[in-house]
Amino acid sequence: MLVLEKTTSSNPDFLNLVTLLDAHLRVLDGEEHSFFAQFNQVDSIPYVILGRIDGVAVACGAIKPYQEGVFEIKRMFVRPAFRGNGYAGIVVEALENWAKSLGANSCILETGHLQKEAIRAYEKASYFKIPNYGQYEGVESSVCFQKILE
């Protein structure tokens, strides 16, 4: 059973998962990796969810305020050996609930067009495509999503 823990971006287990995520993205993004990496810094994120199985961190995600009433989901990752069990959806739902408790009425996120598993997971969680926002405007390899929180 996945046990969720609220923490911050200074948590060593979160930082280890982010290292694995960045290695994965470095391969997927290729030459564009350094462009995207600049928007994925984790210093000082106070809203991080870790998912643990038998005490081992296997999934993570974070939220940060984007604008009034909107939080951005960042740094979603599930260790490859644990994918396909719905853990990403569980972490996303926990992040959405946390965002709501902080006054959000919607969540947005960006992912790469090559991250097919991530796109399917977000669509399954009722996210819908929106025009690329902020630093992702005009970036053809980015796909942006939003979900209105109820």
Contacts in CASP RR format, 6 or more apart in sequence:
PFRMAT RR
TARGET T0000
AUTHOR 0000-0000-0000
METHOD contacts of the structure
MODEL  1
MLVLEKTTSSNPDFLNLVTLLDAHLRVLDGEEHSFFAQFNQVDSIPYVIL
GRIDGVAVACGAIKPYQEGVFEIKRMFVRPAFRGNGYAGIVVEALENWAK
SLGANSCILETGHLQKEAIRAYEKASYFKIPNYGQYEGVESSVCFQKILE
1 53 0 8 1.000
2 51 0 8 1.000
2 52 0 8 1.000
2 53 0 8 1.000
2 58 0 8 1.000
2 59 0 8 1.000
2 85 0 8 1.000
2 87 0 8 1.000
2 90 0 8 1.000
3 51 0 8 1.000
3 52 0 8 1.000
3 53 0 8 1.000
3 55 0 8 1.000
4 49 0 8 1.000
4 50 0 8 1.000
4 51 0 8 1.000
4 52 0 8 1.000
4 90 0 8 1.000
4 91 0 8 1.000
4 94 0 8 1.000
5 49 0 8 1.000
5 50 0 8 1.000
5 51 0 8 1.000
5 52 0 8 1.000
6 47 0 8 1.000
6 48 0 8 1.000
6 49 0 8 1.000
6 98 0 8 1.000
7 14 0 8 1.000
7 48 0 8 1.000
7 49 0 8 1.000
7 50 0 8 1.000
8 14 0 8 1.000
8 45 0 8 1.000
8 46 0 8 1.000
8 47 0 8 1.000
8 48 0 8 1.000
9 15 0 8 1.000
9 42 0 8 1.000
9 43 0 8 1.000
9 44 0 8 1.000
9 45 0 8 1.000
9 46 0 8 1.000
9 48 0 8 1.000
9 62 0 8 1.000
11 48 0 8 1.000
11 50 0 8 1.000
13 50 0 8 1.000
13 52 0 8 1.000
13 57 0 8 1.000
13 60 0 8 1.000
14 42 0 8 1.000
14 48 0 8 1.000
14 50 0 8 1.000
14 57 0 8 1.000
14 60 0 8 1.000
14 62 0 8 1.000
14 75 0 8 1.000
15 42 0 8 1.000
16 57 0 8 1.000
17 50 0 8 1.000
17 57 0 8 1.000
17 59 0 8 1.000
17 60 0 8 1.000
17 77 0 8 1.000
17 79 0 8 1.000
18 42 0 8 1.000
18 60 0 8 1.000
18 75 0 8 1.000
18 77 0 8 1.000
20 77 0 8 1.000
20 79 0 8 1.000
21 75 0 8 1.000
21 77 0 8 1.000
22 37 0 8 1.000
22 40 0 8 1.000
24 77 0 8 1.000
25 33 0 8 1.000
25 36 0 8 1.000
25 37 0 8 1.000
26 33 0 8 1.000
28 112 0 8 1.000
28 114 0 8 1.000
28 115 0 8 1.000
29 35 0 8 1.000
29 36 0 8 1.000
29 112 0 8 1.000
29 114 0 8 1.000
29 141 0 8 1.000
32 141 0 8 1.000
35 139 0 8 1.000
39 110 0 8 1.000
39 135 0 8 1.000
40 74 0 8 1.000
40 75 0 8 1.000
42 62 0 8 1.000
42 74 0 8 1.000
42 75 0 8 1.000
45 62 0 8 1.000
45 63 0 8 1.000
45 64 0 8 1.000
45 74 0 8 1.000
45 75 0 8 1.000
47 62 0 8 1.000
47 63 0 8 1.000
47 64 0 8 1.000
47 71 0 8 1.000
47 95 0 8 1.000
47 98 0 8 1.000
47 99 0 8 1.000
47 102 0 8 1.000
48 60 0 8 1.000
48 61 0 8 1.000
48 62 0 8 1.000
48 75 0 8 1.000
49 60 0 8 1.000
49 61 0 8 1.000
49 62 0 8 1.000
49 91 0 8 1.000
49 94 0 8 1.000
49 95 0 8 1.000
49 98 0 8 1.000
50 57 0 8 1.000
50 59 0 8 1.000
50 60 0 8 1.000
50 61 0 8 1.000
51 57 0 8 1.000
51 58 0 8 1.000
51 59 0 8 1.000
51 60 0 8 1.000
51 87 0 8 1.000
51 90 0 8 1.000
51 91 0 8 1.000
52 58 0 8 1.000
53 82 0 8 1.000
58 78 0 8 1.000
58 79 0 8 1.000
58 81 0 8 1.000
58 82 0 8 1.000
58 87 0 8 1.000
59 77 0 8 1.000
59 78 0 8 1.000
59 79 0 8 1.000
59 82 0 8 1.000
59 87 0 8 1.000
59 88 0 8 1.000
59 90 0 8 1.000
59 91 0 8 1.000
60 75 0 8 1.000
60 76 0 8 1.000
60 77 0 8 1.000
60 91 0 8 1.000
61 73 0 8 1.000
61 74 0 8 1.000
61 75 0 8 1.000
61 76 0 8 1.000
61 77 0 8 1.000
61 91 0 8 1.000
61 95 0 8 1.000
62 73 0 8 1.000
62 74 0 8 1.000
62 75 0 8 1.000
62 95 0 8 1.000
63 71 0 8 1.000
63 72 0 8 1.000
63 73 0 8 1.000
63 74 0 8 1.000
63 95 0 8 1.000
63 98 0 8 1.000
63 99 0 8 1.000
63 107 0 8 1.000
64 71 0 8 1.000
64 72 0 8 1.000
64 74 0 8 1.000
65 71 0 8 1.000
65 72 0 8 1.000
65 102 0 8 1.000
66 72 0 8 1.000
66 108 0 8 1.000
69 103 0 8 1.000
69 104 0 8 1.000
69 105 0 8 1.000
69 106 0 8 1.000
70 104 0 8 1.000
70 105 0 8 1.000
70 106 0 8 1.000
70 107 0 8 1.000
70 108 0 8 1.000
71 95 0 8 1.000
71 99 0 8 1.000
71 102 0 8 1.000
71 104 0 8 1.000
71 106 0 8 1.000
71 107 0 8 1.000
71 108 0 8 1.000
72 107 0 8 1.000
72 108 0 8 1.000
72 109 0 8 1.000
72 110 0 8 1.000
73 92 0 8 1.000
73 95 0 8 1.000
73 107 0 8 1.000
73 108 0 8 1.000
73 109 0 8 1.000
74 109 0 8 1.000
76 88 0 8 1.000
76 91 0 8 1.000
76 92 0 8 1.000
76 109 0 8 1.000
76 118 0 8 1.000
78 84 0 8 1.000
78 87 0 8 1.000
78 88 0 8 1.000
78 91 0 8 1.000
83 117 0 8 1.000
88 118 0 8 1.000
88 121 0 8 1.000
89 121 0 8 1.000
89 124 0 8 1.000
89 125 0 8 1.000
92 121 0 8 1.000
92 122 0 8 1.000
92 125 0 8 1.000
93 125 0 8 1.000
95 107 0 8 1.000
96 107 0 8 1.000
96 147 0 8 1.000
96 149 0 8 1.000
99 107 0 8 1.000
99 149 0 8 1.000
100 149 0 8 1.000
104 149 0 8 1.000
105 148 0 8 1.000
105 149 0 8 1.000
106 146 0 8 1.000
106 147 0 8 1.000
106 148 0 8 1.000
106 149 0 8 1.000
107 127 0 8 1.000
107 146 0 8 1.000
107 147 0 8 1.000
107 149 0 8 1.000
108 130 0 8 1.000
108 133 0 8 1.000
108 144 0 8 1.000
108 145 0 8 1.000
108 146 0 8 1.000
109 122 0 8 1.000
109 127 0 8 1.000
109 144 0 8 1.000
109 145 0 8 1.000
109 146 0 8 1.000
110 132 0 8 1.000
110 133 0 8 1.000
110 136 0 8 1.000
110 142 0 8 1.000
110 143 0 8 1.000
110 144 0 8 1.000
110 145 0 8 1.000
111 118 0 8 1.000
111 119 0 8 1.000
111 122 0 8 1.000
111 142 0 8 1.000
111 143 0 8 1.000
111 145 0 8 1.000
112 118 0 8 1.000
112 119 0 8 1.000
112 141 0 8 1.000
112 142 0 8 1.000
112 143 0 8 1.000
113 119 0 8 1.000
113 140 0 8 1.000
113 141 0 8 1.000
113 142 0 8 1.000
113 143 0 8 1.000
114 141 0 8 1.000
119 143 0 8 1.000
122 145 0 8 1.000
123 145 0 8 1.000
125 147 0 8 1.000
126 147 0 8 1.000
127 145 0 8 1.000
127 146 0 8 1.000
127 147 0 8 1.000
128 145 0 8 1.000
128 146 0 8 1.000
128 147 0 8 1.000
129 143 0 8 1.000
129 144 0 8 1.000
129 145 0 8 1.000
130 144 0 8 1.000
130 145 0 8 1.000
130 146 0 8 1.000
131 137 0 8 1.000
131 144 0 8 1.000
132 138 0 8 1.000
132 139 0 8 1.000
132 142 0 8 1.000
132 143 0 8 1.000
132 144 0 8 1.000
133 144 0 8 1.000
136 142 0 8 1.000
136 144 0 8 1.000
END
